């Protein structure tokens, strides 16, 4: 698929900011109020009928072709993705499910072949990212939301679809495999967009940092400092390489933070996730102006000055010039 291929109506601002229309008129207070009443009704029903382990959804997956690659960095496509067809996705456990925070719901699901003589046999796992409007932040009339802080579920889901389509050649390496955007009817009767993604076994960069005491002002004990330093050095290179690959495809990540960076079982496997806020088909000068490489370095080694200094020295000694730790201001 091309970068601008998407299943819903799309407009472009400045040629690289994708904009999808609201499902109501934001400049009409009565329409906004009517939409919010409907969302409030669905929210009440969602609290009474929440998502839960064991809940199954029927989803049709389009077959994908395994690209011929000699590079071992790429993870293999699972059999269900190669074969395609009708599957049942059975919720297993929640990764993110806090309605009070106004975030998308994220679940791990078991993949089972629909109509199989062995219905309990698993074909693997996927991640379901549900943009359930009733559990996200409610909209306000334009005059009450002058800075456009409302994130439309359609916008979030469809921008992710665009980004994954434009990064198809690095899916399974730097970003997860994307198995399509789908519509599901949830137990509360609400129709919801759902992005189906590869399940990555590992932790986020934020979780890695949380394994160590906060040490911005109070240094870690030498043993812990060295242990974390070795981990940061190991993941710094693939992380920086990944952000350069994404930028080379004219994508700008506008929500780059440690929670959106996955680390696989081995630290040299870094995977970027969460693309609801991104620019696509971005001119090189705009990509450069956003300095995603600097933001990434801050995510990885922003825990304290000493770790930043140690990684910077190591990078100068061991890595090529384009992978050095960026300075805080352009040279």
VOBA-1610 file (N, C-alpha, C; in pm, whole numbers, padded with zeros to 5 digits, always signed):
BEGIN
Unk+00083-00120+00000Unk+00000+00000+00000Unk+00087+00125+00000Unk+00039+00227-00067Unk+00109+00354-00066Unk+00078+00428+00063Unk+00161+00529+00095Unk+00145+00601+00221Unk+00009+00668+00231Unk-00044+00720+00117Unk-00171+00790+00127Unk-00291+00699+00110Unk-00270+00568+00107Unk-00382+00477+00093Unk-00444+00452+00230Unk-00570+00482+00243Unk-00639+00463+00371Unk-00785+00437+00340Unk-00853+00374+00434Unk-00989+00330+00406Unk-01094+00435+00438Unk-01055+00556+00479Unk-01153+00659+00514Unk-01112+00792+00452Unk-01209+00884+00444Unk-01185+01013+00379Unk-01074+01089+00449Unk-00989+01152+00369Unk-00867+01214+00421Unk-00840+01345+00351Unk-00795+01444+00431Unk-00746+01570+00377Unk-00604+01591+00432Unk-00530+01679+00364Unk-00393+01705+00407Unk-00376+01853+00439Unk-00308+01882+00550Unk-00271+02019+00586Unk-00121+02033+00561Unk-00084+02133+00483Unk+00056+02157+00445Unk+00116+02040+00367Unk+00035+01949+00325Unk+00082+01838+00244Unk+00137+01720+00321Unk+00155+01734+00454Unk+00213+01623+00530Unk+00142+01597+00664Unk+00045+01680+00700Unk-00031+01657+00823Unk-00166+01597+00785Unk-00189+01468+00812Unk-00316+01406+00773Unk-00429+01448+00866Unk-00543+01481+00807Unk-00659+01523+00885Unk-00781+01443+00842Unk-00844+01381+00940Unk-00967+01305+00915Unk-01083+01378+00980Unk-01198+01384+00913Unk-01311+01461+00966Unk-01367+01401+01094Unk-01419+01489+01180Unk-01492+01444+01298Unk-01621+01375+01255Unk-01679+01301+01347Unk-01807+01236+01318Unk-01923+01322+01365Unk-01895+01449+01387Unk-01996+01548+01426Unk-01941+01684+01384Unk-02023+01786+01392Unk-01980+01921+01355Unk-01925+01992+01479Unk-01792+02009+01492Unk-01735+02066+01614Unk-01768+02214+01635Unk-01812+02282+01529Unk-01845+02424+01543Unk-01991+02446+01581Unk-02068+02340+01591Unk-02210+02349+01630Unk-02226+02293+01771Unk-02243+02380+01873Unk-02252+02333+02012Unk-02361+02228+02033Unk-02472+02241+01963Unk-02581+02144+01981Unk-02541+02006+01930Unk-02469+02004+01816Unk-02424+01876+01762Unk-02319+01812+01854Unk-02232+01895+01910Unk-02131+01844+02003Unk-02198+01787+02127Unk-02296+01861+02180Unk-02368+01814+02299Unk-02441+01683+02271Unk-02503+01675+02155Unk-02574+01552+02117Unk-02477+01434+02108Unk-02360+01458+02049Unk-02259+01353+02036Unk-02210+01310+02175Unk-02190+01406+02264Unk-02141+01374+02399Unk-02245+01295+02478Unk-02373+01327+02459Unk-02477+01250+02527Unk-02474+01104+02483Unk-02454+01085+02353Unk-02445+00948+02300Unk-02323+00876+02358Unk-02210+00947+02365Unk-02089+00887+02422Unk-02109+00853+02570Unk-02176+00943+02644Unk-02201+00918+02786Unk-02287+00793+02806Unk-02384+00775+02717Unk-02469+00655+02723Unk-02385+00530+02700Unk-02300+00534+02598Unk-02214+00418+02571Unk-02114+00396+02685Unk-02069+00505+02749Unk-01973+00490+02859Unk-02036+00416+02977Unk-02160+00452+03010Unk-02230+00382+03118Unk-02242+00232+03087Unk-02277+00202+02963Unk-02291+00062+02923Unk-02155-00009+02922Unk-02049+00066+02889Unk-01915+00007+02887Unk-01870-00032+03027Unk-01905+00049+03127Unk-01869+00016+03264Unk-01947-00107+03313Unk-02070-00122+03263Unk-02150-00239+03301Unk-02109-00364+03223Unk-02060-00343+03101Unk-02021-00455+03014Unk-01879-00433+02962Unk-01779-00439+03049Unk-01642-00409+03006Unk-01581-00523+02925Unk-01474-00490+02855Unk-01394-00594+02792Unk-01333-00682+02901Unk-01314-00809+02870Unk-01264-00901+02973Unk-01196-01020+02906Unk-01104-01085+02978Unk-01040-01205+02922Unk-01143-01309+02882Unk-01121-01371+02767Unk-01213-01472+02716Unk-01312-01419+02614Unk-01328-01286+02609Unk-01418-01226+02510Unk-01359-01246+02371Unk-01440-01292+02275Unk-01390-01325+02142Unk-01450-01234+02036Unk-01370-01198+01938Unk-01414-01118+01824Unk-01376-01191+01695Unk-01465-01184+01597Unk-01437-01241+01465Unk-01374-01134+01377Unk-01257-01164+01323Unk-01184-01069+01239Unk-01128-01143+01118Unk-01142-01080+01002Unk-01086-01136+00879Unk-00953-01067+00849Unk-00849-01146+00835Unk-00714-01094+00809Unk-00677-01120+00663Unk-00634-01014+00595Unk-00587-01030+00456Unk-00452-01100+00457Unk-00429-01196+00366Unk-00300-01267+00363Unk-00187-01174+00323Unk-00070-01197+00380Unk+00048-01120+00346Unk+00154-01214+00289Unk+00241-01156+00208Unk+00349-01234+00149Unk+00478-01207+00225Unk+00548-01313+00257Unk+00677-01299+00326Unk+00781-01250+00227Unk+00836-01132+00254Unk+00941-01079+00166Unk+01067-01163+00179Unk+01139-01176+00069Unk+01264-01251+00070Unk+01372-01161+00130Unk+01417-01196+00251Unk+01516-01115+00320Unk+01627-01205+00372Unk+01748-01157+00358Unk+01861-01231+00414Unk+01902-01172+00549Unk+01837-01060+00586Unk+01873-00991+00710Unk+01800-01055+00827Unk+01875-01099+00926Unk+01816-01167+01042Unk+01747-01070+01138Unk+01758-00940+01110Unk+01693-00843+01199Unk+01540-00855+01192Unk+01488-00904+01081Unk+01343-00912+01063Unk+01286-01035+01133Unk+01174-01015+01203Unk+01103-01125+01266Unk+01013-01192+01161Unk+00995-01321+01173Unk+00914-01394+01077Unk+00766-01361+01093Unk+00695-01353+00980Unk+00551-01336+00986Unk+00488-01464+01040Unk+00389-01453+01130Unk+00322-01574+01180Unk+00238-01639+01071Unk+00208-01765+01089Unk+00136-01842+00989Unk-00001-01784+00958Unk-00071-01733+01060Unk-00206-01680+01034Unk-00200-01560+00942Unk-00092-01480+00951Unk-00079-01362+00864Unk-00047-01403+00721Unk+00032-01508+00705Unk+00065-01556+00571Unk-00057-01620+00504Unk-00133-01692+00582Unk-00248-01763+00526Unk-00369-01672+00509Unk-00391-01582+00606Unk-00510-01498+00603Unk-00636-01579+00624Unk-00750-01508+00629Unk-00877-01577+00645Unk-00953-01529+00767Unk-01052-01607+00807Unk-01139-01571+00919Unk-01085-01631+01049Unk-01066-01543+01147Unk-01010-01586+01275Unk-01095-01534+01390Unk-01081-01600+01503Unk-01134-01549+01629Unk-01018-01496+01710Unk-01033-01373+01760Unk-00932-01314+01846Unk-00990-01312+01987Unk-00930-01389+02076Unk-00982-01407+02211Unk-00896-01325+02308Unk-00958-01229+02376Unk-00884-01143+02468Unk-00818-01226+02578Unk-00691-01194+02603Unk-00614-01270+02702Unk-00582-01185+02825Unk-00516-01073+02804Unk-00485-00983+02915Unk-00471-00841+02865Unk-00501-00747+02952Unk-00495-00605+02916Unk-00355-00550+02938Unk-00306-00475+02840Unk-00181-00402+02854Unk-00211-00262+02906Unk-00316-00202+02852Unk-00359-00068+02893Unk-00510-00066+02894Unk-00567-00048+03012Unk-00712-00052+03024Unk-00755+00032+03144Unk-00733+00163+03136Unk-00771+00254+03243Unk-00861+00363+03185Unk-00993+00339+03179Unk-01085+00435+03117Unk-01074+00575+03175Unk-01042+00584+03304Unk-01036+00716+03367Unk-00923+00801+03311Unk-00825+00741+03245Unk-00713+00816+03187Unk-00744+00867+03047Unk-00852+00821+02988Unk-00889+00866+02854Unk-00796+00818+02745Unk-00743+00697+02759Unk-00650+00642+02661Unk-00715+00527+02586Unk-00656+00491+02473Unk-00704+00375+02399Unk-00683+00249+02484Unk-00768+00150+02461Unk-00753+00023+02532Unk-00665-00069+02448Unk-00571-00136+02514Unk-00478-00223+02444Unk-00479-00360+02511Unk-00508-00462+02430Unk-00519-00597+02482Unk-00433-00694+02401Unk-00381-00795+02469Unk-00321-00911+02402Unk-00433-01011+02375Unk-00434-01068+02255Unk-00538-01165+02219Unk-00476-01289+02157Unk-00536-01403+02186Unk-00499-01529+02122Unk-00567-01536+01985Unk-00496-01587+01885Unk-00551-01603+01751Unk-00595-01749+01733Unk-00721-01768+01698Unk-00772-01903+01673Unk-00843-01904+01538Unk-00828-02011+01467Unk-00889-02024+01335Unk-01038-02047+01350Unk-01117-01962+01287Unk-01262-01976+01295Unk-01306-02101+01220Unk-01390-02182+01284Unk-01440-02303+01221Unk-01343-02418+01224Unk-01233-02403+01299Unk-01133-02510+01306Unk-01187-02627+01388Unk-01153-02752+01350Unk-01194-02867+01431Unk-01128-02866+01569Unk-01023-02786+01583Unk-00958-02770+01713Unk-00966-02622+01752Unk-01084-02576+01795Unk-01105-02433+01818Unk-01017-02374+01927Unk-00966-02457+02017Unk-00885-02404+02125Unk-00738-02388+02087Unk-00698-02442+01971Unk-00557-02434+01933Unk-00521-02292+01892Unk-00410-02243+01947Unk-00369-02105+01924Unk-00276-02094+01804Unk-00298-01991+01723Unk-00212-01961+01609Unk-00114-01849+01645Unk-00105-01817+01771Unk-00017-01709+01813Unk-00093-01600+01885Unk-00027-01488+01903Unk-00087-01375+01974Unk-00074-01248+01891Unk-00167-01156+01915Unk-00162-01024+01853Unk-00194-00921+01960Unk-00176-00796+01924Unk-00218-00684+02009Unk-00336-00617+01942Unk-00443-00597+02017Unk-00559-00522+01969Unk-00556-00384+02034Unk-00553-00281+01952Unk-00556-00144+02001Unk-00692-00085+01967Unk-00775-00065+02069Unk-00915-00024+02050Unk-00931+00124+02078Unk-00983+00197+01980Unk-01005+00341+01994Unk-01153+00362+02030Unk-01189+00322+02151Unk-01329+00326+02196Unk-01364+00468+02236Unk-01443+00536+02155Unk-01469+00679+02173Unk-01530+00711+02308Unk-01617+00624+02359Unk-01686+00653+02485Unk-01592+00652+02604Unk-01476+00589+02591Unk-01380+00584+02701Unk-01261+00676+02679Unk-01266+00754+02571Unk-01164+00856+02547Unk-01216+00991+02594Unk-01134+01092+02586Unk-01175+01227+02625Unk-01287+01275+02536Unk-01391+01332+02597Unk-01505+01381+02520Unk-01468+01513+02450Unk-01528+01540+02334Unk-01501+01666+02263Unk-01572+01784+02327Unk-01531+01903+02287Unk-01595+02027+02327Unk-01616+02112+02202Unk-01710+02208+02206Unk-01724+02299+02091Unk-01592+02369+02061Unk-01571+02406+01936Unk-01445+02467+01893Unk-01405+02583+01982Unk-01500+02666+02019Unk-01465+02786+02097Unk-01419+02751+02239Unk-01451+02630+02286Unk-01406+02585+02418Unk-01278+02501+02409Unk-01234+02472+02289Unk-01114+02391+02268Unk-01025+02459+02164Unk-00978+02581+02197Unk-00905+02660+02096Unk-00774+02597+02051Unk-00717+02508+02132Unk-00588+02449+02097Unk-00604+02307+02041Unk-00729+02270+02008Unk-00757+02140+01947Unk-00696+02025+02028Unk-00723+02024+02158Unk-00668+01920+02245Unk-00746+01789+02233Unk-00863+01794+02172Unk-00942+01673+02156Unk-00879+01584+02049Unk-00860+01457+02082Unk-00805+01361+01987Unk-00918+01273+01936Unk-00955+01292+01812Unk-01065+01218+01751Unk-01022+01072+01731Unk-01104+00974+01777Unk-01067+00833+01758Unk-01040+00797+01613Unk-01120+00853+01522Unk-01097+00826+01379Unk-00959+00876+01338Unk-00922+00995+01384Unk-00791+01052+01351Unk-00678+00962+01401Unk-00686+00919+01526Unk-00580+00838+01585Unk-00565+00704+01512Unk-00678+00637+01489Unk-00672+00505+01425Unk-00625+00514+01281Unk-00675+00614+01209Unk-00643+00624+01066Unk-00501+00675+01041Unk-00452+00765+01127Unk-00313+00810+01111Unk-00219+00692+01134Unk-00249+00609+01234Unk-00167+00489+01254Unk-00169+00400+01130Unk-00287+00384+01072Unk-00297+00303+00950Unk-00208+00361+00840Unk-00210+00492+00823Unk-00126+00556+00722Unk+00022+00531+00749Unk+00062+00548+00875Unk+00203+00533+00909Unk+00249+00390+00884Unk+00171+00293+00928Unk+00211+00154+00906Unk+00218+00120+00757Unk+00126+00173+00679Unk+00130+00149+00535Unk+00256+00208+00472Unk+00298+00324+00521Unk+00416+00389+00463Unk+00547+00329+00515Unk+00539+00252+00623Unk+00658+00187+00679Unk+00655+00036+00658Unk+00585-00006+00554Unk+00565-00149+00533Unk+00696-00225+00517Unk+00797-00161+00456Unk+00922-00233+00431Unk+01007-00251+00556Unk+00973-00183+00666Unk+01047-00205+00791Unk+00957-00261+00901Unk+00835-00304+00862Unk+00753-00378+00958Unk+00821-00510+00990Unk+00810-00552+01115Unk+00877-00674+01156Unk+01022-00652+01196Unk+01068-00528+01190Unk+01203-00493+01234Unk+01196-00372+01327Unk+01171-00255+01271Unk+01172-00132+01350Unk+01033-00098+01403Unk+00930-00141+01335Unk+00792-00124+01381Unk+00724-00261+01377Unk+00613-00277+01449Unk+00544-00407+01447Unk+00482-00435+01310Unk+00459-00563+01282Unk+00375-00598+01169Unk+00234-00545+01196Unk+00172-00495+01089Unk+00037-00437+01099Unk-00059-00526+01023Unk-00162-00573+01092Unk-00258-00665+01032Unk-00392-00598+00999Unk-00388-00466+00987Unk-00506-00396+00938Unk-00588-00324+01044Unk-00666-00229+00996Unk-00763-00156+01079Unk-00900-00219+01057Unk-00970-00245+01166Unk-01097-00317+01158Unk-01203-00245+01240Unk-01327-00284+01218Unk-01441-00234+01296Unk-01498-00350+01378Unk-01515-00328+01508Unk-01576-00427+01594Unk-01691-00365+01672Unk-01792-00444+01701Unk-01899-00401+01790Unk-01869-00458+01928Unk-01852-00370+02026Unk-01812-00410+02160Unk-01935-00451+02242Unk-01915-00511+02360Unk-02028-00557+02441Unk-02129-00448+02477Unk-02087-00322+02478Unk-02181-00214+02509Unk-02257-00166+02386Unk-02239-00233+02272Unk-02310-00197+02150Unk-02241-00092+02067Unk-02124-00047+02109Unk-02052+00062+02041Unk-01963+00008+01930Unk-01975+00068+01812Unk-01887+00033+01700Unk-01755+00106+01717Unk-01645+00031+01711Unk-01514+00086+01746Unk-01408+00043+01645Unk-01320+00138+01611Unk-01206+00106+01525Unk-01099+00035+01607Unk-01041-00067+01547Unk-00939-00148+01616Unk-00823-00172+01521Unk-00703-00140+01564Unk-00584-00173+01488Unk-00524-00302+01543Unk-00494-00396+01454Unk-00439-00526+01494Unk-00290-00526+01461Unk-00209-00554+01563Unk-00065-00541+01552Unk+00007-00666+01599Unk+00130-00678+01556Unk+00217-00785+01603Unk+00237-00774+01753Unk+00237-00887+01821Unk+00268-00890+01964Unk+00420-00895+01980Unk+00474-00800+02054Unk+00618-00794+02080Unk+00642-00837+02224Unk+00715-00944+02242Unk+00748-00991+02377Unk+00863-00906+02431Unk+00839-00834+02539Unk+00944-00750+02594Unk+00888-00648+02688Unk+00955-00534+02697Unk+00912-00426+02786Unk+00933-00293+02715Unk+00874-00188+02771Unk+00897-00055+02715Unk+01027+00001+02774Unk+01078+00103+02707Unk+01197+00172+02759Unk+01166+00232+02896Unk+01044+00281+02914Unk+01005+00338+03044Unk+01013+00232+03154Unk+00968+00110+03122Unk+00974+00002+03221Unk+01118-00035+03255Unk+01206-00030+03154Unk+01348-00057+03181Unk+01403+00046+03279Unk+01376+00174+03255Unk+01426+00278+03345Unk+01366+00263+03485Unk+01240+00220+03492Unk+01174+00205+03622Unk+01232+00092+03706Unk+01311+00005+03643Unk+01375-00104+03718Unk+01487-00051+03808Unk+01526+00075+03787Unk+01635+00135+03864Unk+01584+00256+03940Unk+01643+00285+04057Unk+01600+00403+04132Unk+01622+00531+04051Unk+01537+00629+04075Unk+01556+00759+04011Unk+01693+00815+04050Unk+01769+00859+03951Unk+01906+00901+03981Unk+01945+01028+03905Unk+01846+01114+03882Unk+01876+01240+03816Unk+01966+01327+03904Unk+01940+01324+04036Unk+02021+01406+04128Unk+02106+01320+04221Unk+02056+01202+04257Unk+02132+01112+04345Unk+02190+00997+04263Unk+02322+00989+04249Unk+02381+00885+04163Unk+02348+00744+04209Unk+02341+00653+04113Unk+02324+00512+04145Unk+02452+00458+04208Unk+02439+00349+04281Unk+02557+00280+04329Unk+02637+00230+04208Unk+02770+00225+04219Unk+02854+00191+04103Unk+02810+00067+04027Unk+02773-00039+04099Unk+02733-00163+04031Unk+02608-00142+03948Unk+02507-00072+04004Unk+02383-00046+03930Unk+02408+00049+03814Unk+02493+00149+03837Unk+02525+00244+03730Unk+02586+00170+03610Unk+02682+00084+03636Unk+02748+00010+03528Unk+02650-00085+03460Unk+02566-00151+03537Unk+02469-00245+03480Unk+02375-00174+03384Unk+02320-00058+03427Unk+02229+00017+03340Unk+02304+00075+03221Unk+02428+00121+03243Unk+02507+00177+03134Unk+02525+00075+03021Unk+02556-00049+03055Unk+02575-00152+02953Unk+02446-00176+02875Unk+02333-00172+02943Unk+02204-00191+02875Unk+02175-00073+02781Unk+02202+00049+02828Unk+02176+00167+02745Unk+02266+00168+02622Unk+02390+00128+02637Unk+02482+00121+02522Unk+02434+00018+02420Unk+02382-00094+02469Unk+02338-00200+02379Unk+02215-00160+02299Unk+02123-00085+02360Unk+02001-00050+02288Unk+02011+00084+02216Unk+02113+00165+02248Unk+02125+00297+02185Unk+02140+00287+02034Unk+02228+00197+01988Unk+02252+00187+01844Unk+02127+00147+01766Unk+02057+00036+01801Unk+01937+00001+01723Unk+01826+00106+01735Unk+01819+00174+01850Unk+01718+00279+01865Unk+01746+00396+01771Unk+01872+00441+01769Unk+01908+00553+01682Unk+01898+00513+01535Unk+01938+00391+01503Unk+01925+00343+01366Unk+01778+00341+01324Unk+01692+00299+01416Unk+01549+00292+01386Unk+01488+00428+01358Unk+01524+00528+01438Unk+01463+00660+01418Unk+01514+00722+01288Unk+01637+00691+01247Unk+01687+00739+01118Unk+01613+00671+01003Unk+01586+00542+01015Unk+01512+00471+00911Unk+01371+00528+00897Unk+01308+00559+01008Unk+01173+00618+01004Unk+01177+00756+00940Unk+01273+00838+00979Unk+01286+00971+00921Unk+01319+00967+00773Unk+01398+00868+00731Unk+01432+00854+00590Unk+01310+00826+00505Unk+01203+00777+00567Unk+01077+00751+00496Unk+00979+00865+00515Unk+01032+00981+00557Unk+00957+01107+00566Unk+00844+01099+00669Unk+00869+01028+00779Unk+00775+01020+00889Unk+00833+01097+01007Unk+00751+01181+01070Unk+00789+01249+01194Unk+00700+01197+01306Unk+00761+01148+01412Unk+00685+01102+01528Unk+00670+01218+01625Unk+00545+01258+01650Unk+00520+01375+01735Unk+00491+01336+01879Unk+00496+01208+01910Unk+00470+01161+02046Unk+00577+01059+02084Unk+00702+01100+02070Unk+00814+01011+02096Unk+00849+01016+02245Unk+00826+00908+02316Unk+00856+00902+02458Unk+00889+00758+02498Unk+00946+00737+02616Unk+00988+00602+02656Unk+00876+00499+02659Unk+00751+00543+02679Unk+00639+00449+02680Unk+00609+00395+02541Unk+00655+00464+02437Unk+00625+00425+02300Unk+00744+00358+02230Unk+00838+00310+02309Unk+00955+00240+02255Unk+00964+00104+02323Unk+00949-00002+02243Unk+00954-00138+02296Unk+01095-00194+02283Unk+01134-00274+02381Unk+01262-00343+02379Unk+01233-00492+02382Unk+01286-00564+02284Unk+01261-00708+02276Unk+01338-00785+02381Unk+01329-00918+02378Unk+01402-01001+02474Unk+01552-00973+02474Unk+01607-00941+02357Unk+01747-00896+02350Unk+01745-00746+02332Unk+01835-00677+02401Unk+01832-00531+02403Unk+01859-00469+02267Unk+01914-00545+02173Unk+01943-00488+02041Unk+01821-00493+01950Unk+01705-00528+02003Unk+01581-00526+01927Unk+01492-00414+01982Unk+01487-00303+01912Unk+01409-00187+01953Unk+01298-00165+01852Unk+01175-00152+01902Unk+01058-00141+01815Unk+00977-00019+01857Unk+00945+00066+01760Unk+00867+00187+01787Unk+00719+00158+01770Unk+00637+00210+01862Unk+00493+00188+01859Unk+00421+00320+01880Unk+00290+00319+01859Unk+00201+00432+01887Unk+00226+00549+01791Unk+00154+00548+01678Unk+00175+00648+01574Unk+00051+00733+01547Unk-00036+00748+01648Unk-00157+00828+01628Unk-00129+00975+01603Unk-00013+01022+01650Unk+00029+01161+01628Unk+00157+01158+01544Unk+00143+01174+01415Unk+00260+01166+01327Unk+00235+01245+01200Unk+00343+01288+01136Unk+00337+01351+01005Unk+00385+01250+00901Unk+00330+01258+00782Unk+00359+01160+00677Unk+00391+01235+00548Unk+00477+01179+00464Unk+00520+01247+00340Unk+00584+01382+00372Unk+00659+01388+00481Unk+00711+01513+00533Unk+00837+01556+00458Unk+00846+01683+00416Unk+00968+01731+00351Unk+01089+01713+00444Unk+01205+01689+00385Unk+01325+01660+00463Unk+01357+01772+00562Unk+01339+01898+00519Unk+01372+02008+00609Unk+01281+02009+00733Unk+01157+01964+00716Unk+01065+01956+00830Unk+01104+01839+00920Unk+01139+01726+00857Unk+01187+01610+00935Unk+01306+01651+01020Unk+01402+01720+00959Unk+01522+01762+01031Unk+01489+01861+01143Unk+01392+01949+01119Unk+01360+02052+01218Unk+01298+01993+01345Unk+01234+01877+01333Unk+01172+01815+01451Unk+01274+01738+01535Unk+01389+01710+01482Unk+01501+01652+01556Unk+01460+01531+01641Unk+01394+01437+01575Unk+01354+01315+01645Unk+01473+01239+01704Unk+01590+01253+01641Unk+01708+01183+01694Unk+01748+01239+01831Unk+01735+01370+01849Unk+01766+01431+01978Unk+01663+01388+02083Unk+01536+01387+02042Unk+01431+01343+02136Unk+01452+01198+02176Unk+01494+01116+02079Unk+01517+00975+02109Unk+01634+00959+02206Unk+01742+01032+02182Unk+01857+01024+02273Unk+01817+01062+02415Unk+01730+01162+02427Unk+01682+01202+02559Unk+01600+01091+02623Unk+01519+01022+02541Unk+01440+00909+02593Unk+01532+00799+02647Unk+01639+00771+02573Unk+01725+00658+02608Unk+01819+00692+02723Unk+01886+00807+02715Unk+01992+00837+02813Unk+01965+00965+02889Unk+01839+01004+02899Unk+01805+01126+02972Unk+01785+01102+03121Unk+01821+00982+03169Unk+01798+00949+03310Unk+01887+01029+03403Unk+02008+01063+03358Unk+02099+01143+03440Unk+02215+01192+03353Unk+02285+01294+03400Unk+02397+01351+03325Unk+02511+01251+03309Unk+02533+01171+03411Unk+02648+01080+03407Unk+02628+00972+03301Unk+02509+00914+03294Unk+02484+00813+03191Unk+02491+00875+03052Unk+02438+00997+03039Unk+02445+01063+02908Unk+02591+01085+02867Unk+02672+01131+02962Unk+02813+01157+02932Unk+02886+01027+02897Unk+02857+00921+02971Unk+02926+00794+02946Unk+02887+00735+02810Unk+02758+00742+02775Unk+02715+00691+02645Unk+02770+00778+02532Unk+02776+00909+02555Unk+02831+01000+02454Unk+02977+00967+02424Unk+03055+00945+02528Unk+03196+00908+02509Unk+03209+00775+02434Unk+03128+00680+02474Unk+03132+00548+02409Unk+03094+00560+02261Unk+02990+00638+02231Unk+02944+00653+02092Unk+03051+00717+02005Unk+03121+00817+02058Unk+03228+00882+01982Unk+03340+00784+01949Unk+03361+00690+02037Unk+03471+00595+02020Unk+03432+00477+01930Unk+03303+00440+01934Unk+03262+00312+01872Unk+03165+00325+01754Unk+03098+00438+01739Unk+02994+00448+01637Unk+03030+00550+01530Unk+02964+00539+01416Unk+02986+00633+01306Unk+02932+00770+01342Unk+02974+00871+01267Unk+02940+01010+01300Unk+02790+01035+01303Unk+02714+00970+01214Unk+02571+00996+01208Unk+02495+00936+01327Unk+02561+00852+01406Unk+02495+00789+01521Unk+02544+00846+01654Unk+02618+00957+01648Unk+02663+01020+01772Unk+02543+01078+01848Unk+02561+01097+01977Unk+02456+01159+02058Unk+02438+01303+02012Unk+02317+01341+01967Unk+02296+01477+01915Unk+02314+01582+02025Unk+02359+01699+01984Unk+02368+01810+02078Unk+02231+01873+02094Unk+02214+01949+02202Unk+02082+02006+02231Unk+02045+02120+02138Unk+02142+02173+02065Unk+02112+02278+01968Unk+02192+02249+01841Unk+02136+02287+01724Unk+02206+02259+01599Unk+02345+02320+01597Unk+02441+02248+01542Unk+02578+02300+01534Unk+02589+02403+01423
//
